[in-house]
Amino acid sequence: MPRWFPPWAAQLAELYFSGTTSAFVLHGNTNDYVPIGGEADTRHGVLAEFLAEQLFGRWSLVLHYDLGRGLRVLAGRDEKRLKDMVVRANTKLGDLSALPKDPVATFALLDRFVRNNIMAEEADRLSLAFILDQASYVFPSGEPGRLNAQASSNLVMMLNWAMSPHVKRLNMAFVMLDEKLADLSERLTGNPHVAAIEVPLPDEAARGRFINTAVDAAALAAFSDFDAPNLARLTAGISLTDLNVLIQSSRESGRRLDAAVFRSLKKRLIERQCRGLLEFVEPKWNLDTVVGHDAAKTRLREDAALLKRGALDSLPMGYLVCGPVGTGKSFLAQCVSGEIGVPCVTLKNFRSKYVGETEGNLERVLSVLRAMGPVVVMIDEADAALGSREQEGDSGTSSRVFGMIASQMG
């Protein structure tokens, strides 16, 4: 793989070319910009364009489907390749513009093509990549017996393709995109023949490349107190889409991007990215402000010193602060953040009455926290928010939430 490929793309390619699987679910930061052109080309685009131009750039036919636009060929910016694909699609599949947008007709057409491609002579076989956008609308989460016949039929057909040894031997790949893994059917995401790969938020290097693409150094200095390397370092936890908002809003408004404006914008963008499930807390105090609790303060100061030195192996996974209401538990946590000198966020109520929504909300929050780097996360009333492994009566939601938090802390 090219060196500039993001790690998730390299993982997808390795799994496919090893013959392990031909069906993939990409989840997480799937609605963000991704680099398309490589090291020499600074273009950015959506995820489906990257797949069509780079991962499947030499394949005979790349098909893209969502409920809004139906089935269409996708070739990126290569007009000649697009025309060739349209001819092949019309020959092998028929006129795609006349095909209904509903998934039943689309999947029936694809199934017929897959079977014909398997039985065709070697010279007549085509390499096919099928990209399904907003996959949770086609394979929604739910118990198998409670899904309608249409959704069940689509799911079974996709699993048949994923498990088929004939499909794995040919150049045929099926890639499903969706932001929340929890919104997809567990029969799909939990199948051993389907690989679920998380697309993380951009790292510092990716943010730096995007900033250099969006604005040159001289123009950036005209409206920002931060140069490109510093801005890339300080925007941890922000997607490229929101990073573009941060740059362009400062440039167009004429309001200089100083420390106060940057802090306010970053807080608003990250909270919006988490759909209001995180709240930034700016610590105003350190542990010197806490009266009493001398043993706790000593322990926390020692751990703060270890964290500053980077001795992560010597630190605990987290702290469980117990005590009656009004004894200063939340205040102590904020003072710890001030002592260390890192941002502090409060995890708000992420639970929902809808099936799978709770796990999806927590999944989104954890992905942002992983991208932010060093951060103090305060979970108030943790017994109610997290539940326990043994809690019953909520279809296992509490045990799954507890497992996700424990895995992240570990």
Buried (B, 14 or more C-beta within 10 A) or exposed (E): BEEBBBEBBBBBBEBBEEEEBBBBBBBBBBBBBBBBBBEEEBBBBBBBBBBBBBBBBEBBBBBBBBBEEBBBBBBBEEEEBBEBBBEBBEEBBEEBEEBEEEBBEBBBBBBEBBEBBBEEEEEEBBBBBBBBBBBBBBBBBBEEEEBEEEBBBBBEBBBEBBBBEEBBEBBBBBBBBBBBBBBBBBBBBEBEBBBBBBBBBBBBEBBBBBBBBBBEEEEBEEBBEBEBEEBBEBBBBBBBBBBBBBBEBBBEEEEEBEEEBBBEBBBBBBBEBBEEBBBBBEBEEBBEBBEEBEEBBEEBBEBBEBBEEEEEEEEEEBBEBEEEEEEBBBEBBBBBBBBBEBBBBBBBEBBEEEBBBBBBBBBBBBBBBBBBEEBBBBBBEBEEBBBEEEBEEEEEBBBBBBBBBEEBEE
